[in-house]
Amino acid sequence: MASTEIFGTQPAPELWLVIGTAALALAAVVPRALWRLSRNAITIAHEGGHGLIALVTGRRLDGIRLHSDTSGLTVSRGKPTGLGMILTAAAGYTAPPLLGLGGAWLLAAHRITLLLWVATALLLAMLVMIRNAYGALTVILTGSAFLLVSWLTGPLVQAGFAYTAVWFLLLGGVRPAFELQSKRRHWSSRAASFEGGGGGLSGGAPDSDADQLARLTHVPPAMWFFLFHSVSLCSLIGGGRWLLGL
């Protein structure tokens, strides 16, 4: 594929395709059964966000693991406190919606093929840091889908795939923070029921990104949840307007 084809512009799709891909992405996010599968793509973006910011802030990235329960783990080395660690911890829940916003910007500029190749390059770079078989398989399958669509299909299929992927990041980026809040409330209620019982839970979700950030900054987890929700909802509104041509 010629560089002019990659960096050039493509015709804007019809409105019906933009709306149809939004509906398709929403159908992958809302039903619990489908979300259990599709959430793997959000986990890739989440852990990729941790890894990218760790590198940008000068930390040493040891590896990334993705698990079949859609959880993940990014391990980096460096100073355990400070701005670099804070930014790395904050990058997870903000990465999927911000990637979606960036994708929406490219699509609004009619750079459909460029978006597909950028996504493929990012997934290839992430694959180098994956440290478990399930994670490698997930990233390879996702990257292969982007590569095959960008290499073998025509403009209509490319547009449909690209718009679906970006809508999914925007819509799917909203749900995880709410899920984490729900889990924290559940853990807190269980901790309260065991209070005074000897042993029990210590309360909250001590290893969640919000709780790690609270320990690093002495800012309550609720404020970090506010940040996560603000980024995801503002990205959805702004990105959605770009995709719809408003």
N, C-alpha and C positions, 0 to 999 in steps of 0.2 A: 504494500500500500504506500503510495507516494506521500511525502510529507505535506504537500499542498492539500491532499485529501484529508489528512488528519487535522491540520491546523486551519483548514478552510471552514466555511459556514455551510450549513445545510438548510433546506427549506423548513420553515416552521410548520409543525403538524396542525391538522384541523382541530378545532375546539372539542369535537366529539372524542378524539383520541386522548386529549389531555384529561377530560372528565372521566373517560372510561378507565384510564390507567390509575386515576385517583381512587375510583371505586374498587379496582382490583387490589390496590395496595391496602385500602381500608379493610377489605375482606380478609387480608392476610394478617391484620393486626388485631381486629376486634374479637373474633371467635377464639375461645381459649384453646381448642384443639389445634387449630392452624398456627396460633401464636407460639405454641410450644416448639414447633418446627421452625417457623420463620424467625423467631427471636435469635437464632444462631447468627443471622446476618448482623443483627444489632450488637451482639456480643463481639463479633469481629471488629466492628467499628469502635466499640467501647474500649476493648483492650488495645486496639491499634492507636487510639487516642492517648492512652497512658504511655505506650511505648514511644510514640513520636515526640511527645512533650518531654519525656525523660531524656531522650537524645538531644533535643534542642536546648534543654537547660543544663547540659553537660554531665548528666548522670550516665552510668554504664548500664546498658540494657542487657541483662543476663538471659532473658527468654520470656516467651509467652505461651501459656497453656489454655486451650479451649476444651471444655468438657461437654459431654452429651446432655447434661441437665441444663445447658445454656449458660452455665457460670463460666468464669474465666479467671486467670491469674497472670499478672504481669510483674516480673521481678526485676528490679533495678538496684544498682548500688550507688552509693554516694552519701552525702551529708543527710542524716535522718531528719533534719529540720531545715527551715529556711524556705525561701521563695521557690526554689526548684522543686522541692518535695511537695509544696502546696499546689503548685501548678500541675504537677504530675498527677496528684490525687484528684484534682478537680476536673481533669481532662476527660475522664471516663464517661460520665453521664452527659457531658456537653458535646462530646465528639460526634455522635450520630446526627443530632439536629444541625450542628454546624457544618458537617459534611453535606447534609441535605441542602442547606442554604447555599453552600458553594456550588453544588451541582445545579441548583435552580438558577443561579447566576449564569453558569455556563449555558444552560439550555435557553435562557432568555436571550442570550447572545447568539443563539443558533449554532452552538459548538457541540453538537450531539456526538460526533465521532471522537472528538478530543476528550469529552467526558468519559467515554467508554475506555479509551486508552489510558487515561490518567488513573481510572479505577483499577485497571489491570496492573499497571505499574505499582500502585500502592499495595495491592494484594501480593504481588511478587516480592516486594521488599519485605512485607510482613512475614511471608512464608519462611524466609531465612531465619527468623527469630522464633519460629514455632518449635516447641520442645516435646510435643506428644503426638501420637499417631492420629487421634481423632481430630485434633486441631489442624494438622497438616492436611488431612483429607477434606475438611470443611473449607479451608482456604483454597485448596487446589480446585475443588468443584466450583466454588464461587468465581474464582479467577478464570477458569476455563469457560464458564458461561459468558462472561464479559468478552473474552478473547474471541470466542467463536461467533458471537453476535456481531462484533465489530469487524471481523475478518470475512465472514461468509454471507451475511444477510444484506438486504437492501435498505434504503432509507426509511421505509415505513416500519419495518421490524425493529431497526435500530432505535427509531424514535419511541416506539412503544415500550421497548425494553428499558431505555434510558429514563423515560418519564416515570415508569413504574418503580424503578430503583430509587429515584430521587423522592417521589411521593412516599415510598416506604420508609426511607430514612427520616423524613419530616414527621410522618404520622407515628412510626414506630419509636421515634426518639422521645415521644411524650410519655409513653406508658411505663417504662422501667422505673422512673423516680417515684411514681405513684405506687408501683408494686413494692418498692423498697420501704416506703412509708408504711404501707399496710403490714409488711413483715415486722417492722420495728414495733408497731403497736401490738401485734400478736405476741412478740417476744416480751414486751414490757408487761402485758397482762399476765403472761405465764410467770414472769419474775415476781409480780405482786402476789400471785396465788401461792408461791413458795416462800414468801417472806417469813422469816423466823423459823422455817422448817429445817434449817441445817443443810447446807449444800446448795440446792436450787440454782436458778439462773441469776446472773448478776444484773440483768436488765438490759434492754436495748439490743442493738446489733453491733457489738464492739469492733467488728472488722469491716463494716461497710465504709464506703468512701466518705459518706457524710460524717460518720463518727471519727474516722481517721483525721479528717479536716478539722473537726471540732477540737481534737487533741492537739493538733499542730498549731491552731490559731487562737484557741480559747474563745471561739465564736460558736454559739449553740448550733447543733445539727439543723434545727429548724431554719436558720438563715441560709445554710447551704442547700437545703431543699428548695428554698425560695429561689436561689440562684439557678438550680437545675431546672425548675419549672419555668422560670422567666426565659431562660435561653431556649428551651424546647418550644414553648408556646410562641415566643416572638419569631423564632426561626420558621415555625409552621405558617404563621400569618404572613411574614415577609416572603418566604419562599413560595407559598401558595399564590400570592399575588403576582410574583414573577412568572410562575408557570402558567397562570391563567391569562397573562398579558394585561393585567390591570395597571 
